Amino acid sequence: MKPHILIAAGFIAGSSCLTLAQGVTVSAKVTADSQMNTAGGKHSPPAALANVVMWLTPLQPHAPAMPQPRQAGPYVLAQKDKQFIPHLLVVPTGASVEFPNLDPFFHNVFSLFNGKRFDLGLYESGSSRSVRFDREGVSYIFCNIHPEMGAVVLSLSTPFYAISDASGQVVVRNVLPGNYQLNFWSENVSPSILAGLRREVRVGSENQQLGLIPLPLTQNMTANHKNKFGEDYTPEPASPYLVK
């Protein structure tokens, strides 16, 4: 075989390996199940279709080495204007998240639910605290001073995930062929219903469309919550300088 033919053959083989390594696309579209929707209020079905997380957990015992997380960090959940920014943060299991206080007053960030449990205590403007999310799961994050503040950190042990857009479209890219457990998370759907949506899927060499995924919107996990002592929040005293 002539040298230039060898080079061409090697290039083609290399391209094929690259294509295989990049994997395929797995997509779905989440929809609001109006017959079971009781979320109501400001969390309307269109808004609730965004920020639905879909991920694929490899099931094969000898899976090929998975790619590195798409974002290597740093991971930041800032406190600004009595809000957490961003509201939803997906991180690889084992990652550390910084919680900087960008407001001109104290915050007390805590989480006492399911995922990572922690209490950062009071810390002042311009300072920061860090938490390592060393186990897979959902952590609901709150401030013990300001009840309107709520956020979610979802730590995953797989890089094959995506977050839905406002229309409910969710696309996971570069998925390697194999058997996976399909998982969903939504702030507006109860954990028991989300558990019922889990199923095994087989990803082949072609892009895969999973179809419509109806979600019964029954609650909002960060809308109504207690403080870190399990009690109702004490209303902040009104400022004497406000004009009624």
ZATOR-156086 format. One record per residue: residue number from 1; residue in three letters; x, y, z negated of N, C-alpha, C, O in turn. Coordinates in steps of 0.05 Angstrom, whole numbers. Example, Ala and Ser with C-alpha at 12.3 -4.5 7.8 and 13.67 -1.06 7.14 Angstrom:
2
pos, code, n_X, n_Y, n_Z, ca_X, ca_Y, ca_Z, c_X, c_Y, c_Z, o_X, o_Y, o_Z
1, ALA, 264, -114, -156, 246, -90, -156, 264, -66, -156, 285, -66, -169
2, SER, 257, -45, -142, 273, -21, -143, 258, 1, -157, 268, 23, -161
# end
This chain:
244
pos, code, n_X, n_Y, n_Z, ca_X, ca_Y, ca_Z, c_X, c_Y, c_Z, o_X, o_Y, o_Z
1, MET, 17, -24, 0, 0, 0, 0, 18, 25, 0, 38, 26, -14
2, LYS, 10, 45, 16, 26, 69, 18, 24, 85, -8, 3, 83, -22
3, PRO, 44, 101, -15, 45, 116, -40, 20, 134, -43, 9, 136, -65
4, HIS, 12, 148, -21, -10, 167, -24, -36, 152, -29, -54, 163, -41
5, ILE, -37, 127, -19, -61, 111, -24, -62, 102, -53, -83, 102, -65
6, LEU, -38, 96, -64, -37, 88, -92, -45, 112, -110, -60, 108, -130
7, ILE, -36, 135, -103, -43, 159, -118, -73, 164, -117, -86, 170, -138
8, ALA, -85, 161, -94, -113, 165, -91, -129, 144, -107, -149, 151, -120
9, ALA, -120, 119, -106, -134, 98, -121, -133, 104, -151, -152, 100, -165
10, GLY, -109, 112, -160, -106, 119, -188, -124, 142, -197, -135, 142, -219
11, PHE, -127, 162, -179, -144, 184, -185, -173, 176, -188, -187, 185, -206
12, ILE, -182, 158, -169, -209, 149, -169, -214, 133, -195, -235, 137, -208
13, ALA, -195, 115, -202, -199, 99, -226, -200, 117, -251, -216, 113, -269
14, GLY, -182, 137, -251, -182, 156, -274, -207, 171, -276, -217, 176, -298
15, SER, -218, 179, -253, -243, 194, -253, -266, 177, -263, -283, 187, -278
16, SER, -266, 151, -256, -287, 133, -266, -285, 130, -296, -306, 130, -309
17, CYS, -261, 128, -307, -258, 125, -335, -268, 151, -350, -280, 149, -371
18, LEU, -261, 174, -337, -270, 199, -349, -300, 201, -350, -311, 210, -369
19, THR, -313, 193, -327, -342, 194, -326, -354, 176, -347, -374, 183, -361
20, LEU, -343, 152, -351, -353, 133, -371, -349, 145, -399, -367, 143, -416
21, ALA, -326, 157, -404, -321, 168, -430, -340, 191, -437, -347, 195, -460
22, GLN, -348, 206, -416, -366, 228, -421, -394, 219, -428, -409, 233, -441
23, GLY, -401, 194, -420, -427, 183, -427, -450, 195, -411, -445, 208, -390
24, VAL, -474, 191, -421, -498, 199, -407, -515, 218, -425, -508, 223, -448
25, THR, -537, 227, -413, -555, 245, -428, -579, 230, -437, -592, 215, -422
26, VAL, -587, 234, -462, -611, 223, -474, -628, 246, -483, -620, 262, -499
27, SER, -653, 248, -472, -670, 271, -478, -698, 263, -486, -706, 240, -481
28, ALA, -712, 281, -498, -740, 277, -507, -753, 304, -510, -740, 325, -509
29, LYS, -779, 304, -513, -794, 328, -517, -812, 324, -541, -831, 308, -540
30, VAL, -808, 339, -563, -825, 337, -586, -849, 355, -582, -847, 377, -571
31, THR, -873, 345, -591, -898, 360, -589, -912, 361, -616, -907, 344, -632
32, ALA, -929, 381, -620, -944, 383, -644, -969, 365, -642, -984, 368, -623
33, ASP, -973, 347, -661, -996, 331, -662, -1019, 347, -675, -1021, 348, -700
34, SER, -1035, 360, -659, -1055, 379, -669, -1076, 366, -686, -1088, 378, -704
35, GLN, -1081, 340, -681, -1102, 327, -697, -1094, 323, -726, -1111, 320, -743
36, MET, -1068, 323, -731, -1058, 318, -758, -1044, 342, -770, -1033, 341, -792
37, ASN, -1044, 364, -755, -1029, 388, -764, -1043, 403, -786, -1066, 412, -782
38, THR, -1031, 405, -809, -1042, 420, -831, -1022, 440, -841, -1025, 451, -863
39, ALA, -1001, 445, -825, -980, 464, -835, -991, 492, -838, -988, 504, -859
40, GLY, -1005, 502, -817, -1019, 527, -819, -1000, 550, -825, -976, 548, -825
41, GLY, -1013, 573, -831, -998, 597, -839, -978, 606, -818, -983, 604, -794
42, LYS, -956, 617, -828, -936, 628, -810, -920, 606, -796, -907, 612, -776
43, HIS, -922, 581, -805, -907, 560, -792, -926, 547, -771, -935, 524, -774
44, SER, -931, 561, -750, -949, 552, -729, -936, 530, -712, -911, 529, -712
45, PRO, -951, 513, -698, -939, 492, -682, -918, 501, -662, -897, 488, -661
46, PRO, -922, 523, -646, -900, 531, -628, -874, 536, -642, -853, 527, -633
47, ALA, -874, 551, -665, -850, 557, -679, -837, 531, -691, -813, 529, -692
48, ALA, -854, 513, -699, -845, 489, -712, -832, 469, -693, -818, 450, -701
49, LEU, -835, 473, -667, -823, 455, -647, -793, 460, -644, -779, 442, -635
50, ALA, -784, 483, -652, -755, 489, -652, -742, 477, -676, -756, 472, -696
51, ASN, -716, 473, -675, -700, 463, -698, -708, 435, -706, -705, 428, -730
52, VAL, -718, 419, -688, -721, 390, -693, -695, 377, -685, -685, 380, -663
53, VAL, -683, 361, -703, -658, 348, -698, -663, 319, -689, -678, 305, -703
54, MET, -651, 311, -667, -652, 283, -658, -624, 273, -657, -606, 286, -646
55, TRP, -619, 249, -669, -592, 238, -667, -593, 208, -663, -613, 195, -669
56, LEU, -571, 197, -653, -568, 169, -647, -545, 157, -663, -522, 166, -661
57, THR, -551, 138, -680, -531, 124, -697, -523, 98, -684, -541, 81, -681
58, PRO, -498, 94, -677, -490, 68, -664, -496, 44, -682, -492, 45, -707
59, LEU, -506, 23, -670, -513, -2, -685, -493, -24, -680, -491, -43, -696
60, GLN, -478, -24, -657, -461, -46, -651, -437, -46, -671, -426, -25, -677
61, PRO, -430, -70, -681, -410, -72, -702, -382, -64, -693, -365, -54, -709
62, HIS, -376, -67, -667, -350, -60, -657, -352, -38, -635, -344, -42, -613
63, ALA, -364, -16, -643, -369, 6, -624, -342, 18, -617, -323, 19, -633
64, PRO, -340, 29, -592, -316, 43, -585, -312, 68, -602, -332, 79, -613
65, ALA, -288, 77, -603, -282, 101, -619, -300, 124, -610, -300, 131, -586
66, MET, -314, 136, -629, -332, 158, -622, -316, 184, -618, -295, 187, -631
67, PRO, -327, 202, -601, -313, 227, -598, -314, 244, -624, -330, 239, -641
68, GLN, -296, 263, -625, -295, 280, -648, -319, 298, -649, -332, 303, -628
69, PRO, -327, 309, -673, -349, 328, -674, -346, 351, -654, -324, 360, -649
70, ARG, -368, 360, -643, -367, 380, -622, -357, 407, -634, -344, 422, -620
71, GLN, -362, 411, -659, -352, 435, -672, -334, 426, -696, -344, 413, -714
72, ALA, -309, 434, -695, -290, 425, -716, -292, 442, -741, -278, 436, -761
73, GLY, -307, 463, -741, -309, 481, -764, -293, 506, -758, -281, 509, -737
74, PRO, -292, 525, -777, -304, 523, -803, -335, 525, -802, -346, 536, -783
75, TYR, -348, 514, -822, -377, 514, -824, -385, 534, -846, -374, 533, -868
76, VAL, -403, 552, -838, -410, 574, -856, -440, 577, -858, -454, 577, -838
77, LEU, -450, 580, -883, -478, 586, -888, -478, 612, -905, -475, 611, -929
78, ALA, -481, 634, -891, -477, 660, -905, -503, 669, -918, -525, 660, -910
79, GLN, -501, 686, -938, -524, 699, -951, -523, 728, -944, -505, 743, -952
80, LYS, -544, 737, -929, -545, 764, -919, -574, 773, -918, -591, 760, -906
81, ASP, -579, 796, -929, -607, 808, -930, -626, 788, -941, -649, 785, -931
82, LYS, -618, 774, -963, -635, 754, -977, -644, 732, -958, -667, 723, -959
83, GLN, -626, 724, -940, -631, 702, -922, -605, 685, -920, -583, 695, -925
84, PHE, -609, 660, -913, -586, 643, -906, -583, 644, -875, -603, 642, -861
85, ILE, -559, 648, -866, -553, 649, -838, -531, 630, -831, -509, 632, -840
86, PRO, -537, 609, -814, -563, 603, -801, -582, 589, -820, -574, 581, -842
87, HIS, -607, 586, -812, -627, 572, -828, -621, 542, -828, -625, 528, -848
88, LEU, -612, 531, -805, -606, 503, -802, -577, 500, -794, -568, 512, -775
89, LEU, -562, 482, -808, -534, 477, -801, -530, 447, -801, -535, 434, -821
90, VAL, -520, 437, -778, -514, 408, -776, -483, 405, -777, -469, 418, -761
91, VAL, -473, 388, -795, -445, 385, -798, -438, 355, -799, -455, 339, -805
92, PRO, -413, 347, -792, -405, 319, -795, -402, 312, -824, -393, 329, -840
93, THR, -409, 288, -831, -406, 278, -858, -377, 281, -867, -358, 273, -853
94, GLY, -373, 293, -890, -346, 298, -901, -337, 327, -897, -316, 335, -907
95, ALA, -352, 342, -881, -344, 370, -876, -350, 388, -900, -368, 382, -916
96, SER, -335, 409, -903, -339, 429, -923, -353, 453, -911, -347, 461, -889
97, VAL, -371, 465, -926, -387, 488, -917, -381, 511, -936, -383, 508, -961
98, GLU, -375, 535, -925, -371, 559, -941, -397, 573, -945, -414, 575, -926
99, PHE, -401, 584, -969, -425, 599, -975, -418, 627, -984, -418, 634, -1008
100, PRO, -410, 645, -965, -403, 672, -972, -427, 689, -980, -448, 687, -967
101, ASN, -424, 706, -1000, -444, 725, -1008, -439, 752, -994, -420, 766, -1002
102, LEU, -455, 758, -974, -451, 783, -959, -471, 805, -968, -472, 826, -956
103, ASP, -486, 799, -989, -505, 819, -999, -492, 835, -1022, -472, 826, -1034
104, PRO, -502, 859, -1028, -491, 875, -1049, -501, 868, -1077, -503, 885, -1094
105, PHE, -508, 843, -1081, -518, 834, -1107, -512, 804, -1110, -502, 792, -1092
106, PHE, -518, 794, -1134, -511, 766, -1140, -530, 746, -1126, -553, 752, -1119
107, HIS, -519, 722, -1121, -535, 699, -1112, -527, 675, -1129, -506, 674, -1141
108, ASN, -545, 655, -1129, -539, 630, -1143, -550, 607, -1125, -573, 600, -1126
109, VAL, -532, 597, -1108, -540, 577, -1088, -540, 549, -1102, -522, 542, -1117
110, PHE, -561, 533, -1096, -563, 507, -1107, -578, 488, -1089, -593, 497, -1071
111, SER, -575, 462, -1093, -590, 442, -1080, -593, 418, -1099, -574, 407, -1109
112, LEU, -618, 410, -1103, -624, 388, -1122, -640, 366, -1108, -655, 352, -1122
113, PHE, -638, 364, -1082, -656, 346, -1067, -640, 327, -1050, -621, 335, -1037
114, ASN, -647, 302, -1050, -639, 280, -1031, -610, 280, -1023, -595, 261, -1029
115, GLY, -601, 300, -1009, -574, 300, -998, -553, 307, -1019, -551, 293, -1039
116, LYS, -538, 327, -1014, -517, 336, -1032, -529, 353, -1055, -542, 373, -1049
117, ARG, -524, 345, -1080, -535, 360, -1103, -512, 377, -1114, -490, 367, -1120
118, PHE, -518, 403, -1117, -497, 421, -1128, -511, 446, -1138, -534, 453, -1132
119, ASP, -496, 461, -1154, -504, 487, -1165, -479, 504, -1166, -461, 499, -1182
120, LEU, -479, 525, -1150, -455, 542, -1148, -454, 564, -1169, -434, 578, -1171
121, GLY, -475, 567, -1185, -476, 587, -1205, -477, 615, -1193, -478, 619, -1169
122, LEU, -477, 635, -1211, -477, 663, -1202, -450, 671, -1190, -429, 666, -1202
123, TYR, -451, 683, -1167, -427, 695, -1156, -433, 721, -1141, -454, 724, -1129
124, GLU, -414, 739, -1143, -419, 767, -1135, -415, 772, -1105, -405, 755, -1090
125, SER, -422, 796, -1097, -418, 806, -1070, -389, 804, -1061, -371, 811, -1077
126, GLY, -384, 794, -1038, -357, 792, -1027, -343, 767, -1034, -321, 762, -1024
127, SER, -354, 750, -1051, -341, 725, -1059, -354, 702, -1044, -375, 705, -1031
128, SER, -342, 678, -1047, -352, 655, -1032, -348, 630, -1048, -331, 629, -1066
129, ARG, -364, 610, -1043, -361, 584, -1055, -361, 563, -1032, -371, 568, -1010
130, SER, -350, 540, -1038, -349, 519, -1018, -360, 492, -1028, -357, 486, -1052
131, VAL, -374, 477, -1011, -385, 452, -1018, -378, 431, -997, -380, 437, -973
132, ARG, -368, 408, -1005, -362, 386, -987, -386, 367, -985, -394, 356, -1006
133, PHE, -397, 364, -962, -420, 346, -958, -410, 318, -951, -407, 311, -927
134, ASP, -405, 303, -972, -390, 278, -969, -409, 254, -965, -399, 231, -965
135, ARG, -434, 258, -961, -452, 236, -955, -472, 245, -934, -480, 268, -933
136, GLU, -481, 226, -918, -500, 232, -897, -527, 238, -909, -535, 224, -928
137, GLY, -541, 258, -899, -567, 264, -909, -575, 293, -905, -560, 309, -895
138, VAL, -600, 299, -915, -611, 326, -913, -609, 339, -940, -618, 328, -960
139, SER, -598, 363, -940, -596, 379, -964, -612, 405, -960, -607, 421, -942
140, TYR, -632, 409, -978, -647, 434, -978, -634, 454, -996, -630, 448, -1020
141, ILE, -627, 477, -986, -611, 497, -1000, -628, 520, -1008, -644, 531, -992
142, PHE, -626, 529, -1033, -641, 552, -1043, -624, 570, -1060, -601, 564, -1066
143, CYS, -635, 593, -1067, -622, 612, -1085, -640, 613, -1111, -664, 615, -1109
144, ASN, -627, 611, -1134, -642, 610, -1159, -653, 637, -1166, -669, 640, -1185
145, ILE, -644, 659, -1152, -653, 686, -1159, -675, 695, -1139, -694, 708, -1147
146, HIS, -672, 687, -1114, -690, 697, -1093, -706, 674, -1081, -695, 659, -1065
147, PRO, -732, 671, -1088, -747, 648, -1078, -752, 648, -1048, -759, 627, -1037
148, GLU, -750, 671, -1035, -754, 672, -1006, -731, 660, -990, -734, 657, -966
149, MET, -709, 654, -1003, -686, 643, -989, -687, 612, -988, -691, 599, -1008
150, GLY, -684, 602, -964, -684, 573, -960, -669, 565, -935, -671, 580, -915
151, ALA, -654, 543, -936, -639, 534, -912, -636, 504, -914, -643, 492, -934
152, VAL, -625, 492, -893, -622, 463, -891, -594, 457, -880, -586, 469, -860
153, VAL, -580, 439, -894, -555, 428, -883, -560, 398, -878, -567, 384, -896
154, LEU, -556, 390, -853, -559, 362, -846, -531, 351, -839, -520, 359, -819
155, SER, -522, 333, -855, -495, 321, -850, -500, 294, -836, -515, 277, -846
156, LEU, -486, 290, -814, -489, 266, -797, -462, 252, -793, -442, 265, -791
157, SER, -464, 225, -791, -440, 209, -786, -438, 201, -757, -425, 181, -751
158, THR, -450, 216, -740, -449, 211, -711, -447, 238, -696, -460, 257, -704
159, PRO, -432, 239, -674, -432, 264, -658, -455, 266, -638, -457, 286, -624
160, PHE, -471, 244, -636, -492, 243, -616, -518, 255, -628, -536, 240, -637
161, TYR, -520, 281, -627, -544, 295, -638, -549, 320, -621, -532, 330, -607
162, ALA, -573, 330, -624, -580, 356, -612, -604, 368, -627, -618, 354, -642
163, ILE, -607, 394, -624, -629, 409, -637, -648, 419, -616, -639, 430, -596
164, SER, -673, 416, -620, -693, 424, -600, -695, 454, -597, -689, 469, -615
165, ASP, -703, 462, -573, -707, 491, -568, -736, 498, -575, -751, 481, -586
166, ALA, -744, 523, -569, -771, 532, -577, -793, 516, -564, -816, 516, -574
167, SER, -788, 504, -541, -808, 489, -527, -810, 460, -536, -827, 445, -528
168, GLY, -791, 452, -554, -791, 424, -563, -772, 406, -547, -771, 382, -553
169, GLN, -759, 417, -528, -740, 400, -512, -714, 396, -527, -703, 414, -538
170, VAL, -706, 370, -528, -681, 364, -542, -664, 345, -525, -675, 325, -514
171, VAL, -639, 352, -522, -621, 337, -503, -595, 330, -517, -580, 348, -526
172, VAL, -589, 305, -519, -564, 295, -531, -546, 288, -507, -553, 271, -491
173, ARG, -523, 300, -506, -505, 295, -483, -481, 277, -490, -474, 274, -513
174, ASN, -470, 266, -469, -445, 250, -472, -449, 226, -491, -431, 220, -507
175, VAL, -471, 213, -489, -476, 189, -505, -464, 165, -492, -468, 159, -469
176, LEU, -448, 149, -507, -435, 126, -496, -455, 103, -495, -473, 101, -512
177, PRO, -453, 85, -475, -471, 62, -473, -470, 45, -497, -449, 41, -509
178, GLY, -493, 34, -505, -494, 17, -529, -521, 17, -542, -540, 29, -532
179, ASN, -523, 4, -565, -548, 3, -580, -547, 24, -603, -526, 26, -616
180, TYR, -569, 38, -606, -570, 60, -626, -596, 59, -642, -616, 49, -633
181, GLN, -595, 70, -666, -619, 77, -680, -626, 106, -674, -610, 124, -679
182, LEU, -650, 110, -665, -660, 137, -658, -672, 149, -684, -689, 137, -697
183, ASN, -664, 174, -690, -673, 187, -714, -683, 215, -708, -673, 228, -689
184, PHE, -702, 225, -724, -711, 253, -721, -713, 265, -749, -717, 252, -769
185, TRP, -709, 292, -749, -714, 307, -773, -728, 333, -765, -720, 346, -746
186, SER, -748, 341, -781, -761, 367, -778, -768, 377, -805, -778, 362, -823
187, GLU, -765, 403, -809, -772, 415, -835, -802, 414, -840, -811, 416, -863
188, ASN, -817, 411, -818, -846, 412, -820, -860, 385, -820, -884, 383, -816
189, VAL, -845, 364, -823, -856, 337, -822, -846, 322, -847, -823, 324, -854
190, SER, -864, 307, -859, -857, 293, -884, -837, 271, -879, -836, 259, -857
191, PRO, -820, 265, -898, -799, 244, -895, -810, 217, -888, -798, 202, -873
192, SER, -834, 210, -899, -845, 184, -893, -853, 181, -864, -850, 160, -852
193, ILE, -863, 203, -852, -870, 202, -824, -845, 201, -807, -845, 187, -787
194, LEU, -825, 216, -814, -800, 216, -799, -787, 188, -800, -776, 179, -780
195, ALA, -790, 174, -823, -779, 147, -825, -793, 128, -805, -781, 110, -794
196, GLY, -819, 133, -802, -835, 117, -783, -828, 121, -754, -834, 104, -737
197, LEU, -814, 143, -748, -806, 148, -720, -780, 135, -712, -773, 134, -689
198, ARG, -766, 124, -732, -740, 111, -726, -745, 86, -709, -764, 71, -714
199, ARG, -728, 82, -690, -729, 57, -674, -703, 53, -660, -686, 71, -658
200, GLU, -699, 28, -651, -675, 22, -636, -678, 28, -607, -699, 22, -595
201, VAL, -658, 39, -595, -658, 45, -566, -632, 34, -554, -611, 33, -567
202, ARG, -634, 27, -529, -611, 17, -514, -604, 38, -494, -620, 46, -477
203, VAL, -579, 48, -495, -569, 68, -476, -552, 54, -456, -532, 41, -463
204, GLY, -559, 58, -431, -543, 45, -409, -525, 65, -395, -515, 84, -407
205, SER, -521, 61, -370, -503, 77, -354, -517, 100, -340, -504, 116, -326
206, GLU, -544, 102, -343, -559, 123, -330, -571, 141, -352, -576, 133, -374
207, ASN, -576, 167, -344, -590, 185, -362, -617, 174, -371, -630, 160, -355
208, GLN, -625, 179, -395, -649, 166, -406, -668, 188, -418, -659, 205, -433
209, GLN, -693, 186, -410, -714, 204, -419, -732, 188, -438, -745, 168, -429
210, LEU, -734, 196, -463, -750, 182, -483, -779, 189, -483, -795, 177, -498
211, GLY, -787, 210, -468, -815, 218, -466, -823, 237, -488, -806, 250, -500
212, LEU, -849, 238, -493, -861, 256, -513, -859, 243, -541, -866, 220, -544
213, ILE, -852, 260, -560, -850, 251, -588, -870, 268, -604, -863, 290, -612
214, PRO, -894, 259, -610, -913, 275, -625, -906, 276, -654, -900, 256, -667
215, LEU, -906, 301, -665, -899, 305, -693, -923, 316, -708, -932, 338, -701
216, PRO, -934, 302, -728, -955, 314, -744, -943, 333, -764, -929, 325, -783
217, LEU, -949, 359, -761, -937, 380, -777, -953, 383, -802, -975, 395, -803
218, THR, -943, 372, -824, -958, 370, -849, -948, 387, -871, -963, 391, -891
219, GLN, -924, 398, -869, -913, 413, -892, -890, 430, -883, -881, 428, -860
220, ASN, -879, 446, -902, -854, 460, -897, -837, 457, -922, -844, 467, -944
221, MET, -815, 443, -919, -799, 435, -942, -786, 458, -957, -780, 456, -981
222, THR, -782, 481, -943, -769, 504, -957, -788, 526, -963, -780, 547, -974
223, ALA, -814, 523, -956, -833, 545, -960, -840, 548, -990, -840, 571, -1000
224, ASN, -847, 527, -1003, -855, 528, -1032, -837, 510, -1048, -837, 485, -1043
225, HIS, -822, 521, -1067, -804, 505, -1082, -800, 517, -1110, -807, 540, -1114
226, LYS, -790, 502, -1128, -784, 511, -1155, -755, 521, -1157, -740, 517, -1138
227, ASN, -749, 533, -1179, -721, 541, -1183, -705, 517, -1192, -715, 495, -1193
228, LYS, -680, 521, -1199, -662, 498, -1205, -669, 484, -1231, -659, 463, -1237
229, PHE, -686, 497, -1247, -696, 484, -1271, -722, 470, -1268, -734, 460, -1287
230, GLY, -732, 469, -1243, -758, 457, -1238, -782, 474, -1246, -804, 463, -1250
231, GLU, -777, 500, -1249, -798, 518, -1258, -805, 538, -1236, -790, 541, -1216
232, ASP, -828, 552, -1239, -835, 573, -1220, -816, 596, -1223, -805, 601, -1245
233, TYR, -811, 611, -1202, -794, 634, -1203, -807, 657, -1218, -832, 660, -1217
234, THR, -791, 672, -1233, -801, 695, -1246, -801, 719, -1227, -780, 724, -1215
235, PRO, -823, 732, -1223, -824, 754, -1203, -803, 776, -1210, -799, 782, -1234
236, GLU, -790, 786, -1190, -770, 808, -1195, -785, 833, -1204, -806, 839, -1193
237, PRO, -774, 847, -1224, -787, 871, -1233, -788, 892, -1211, -768, 895, -1196
238, ALA, -810, 907, -1210, -812, 928, -1189, -794, 951, -1196, -790, 958, -1220
239, SER, -782, 963, -1175, -764, 986, -1180, -781, 1011, -1187, -801, 1016, -1174
240, PRO, -772, 1026, -1207, -787, 1051, -1214, -784, 1072, -1193, -798, 1093, -1194
241, TYR, -766, 1068, -1173, -762, 1088, -1153, -778, 1084, -1128, -778, 1100, -1109
242, LEU, -794, 1061, -1127, -811, 1057, -1104, -836, 1073, -1106, -848, 1075, -1127
243, VAL, -844, 1084, -1084, -869, 1100, -1082, -892, 1081, -1077, -892, 1067, -1057
244, LYS, -912, 1081, -1094, -935, 1063, -1091, -955, 1075, -1071, -975, 1063, -1066
# end
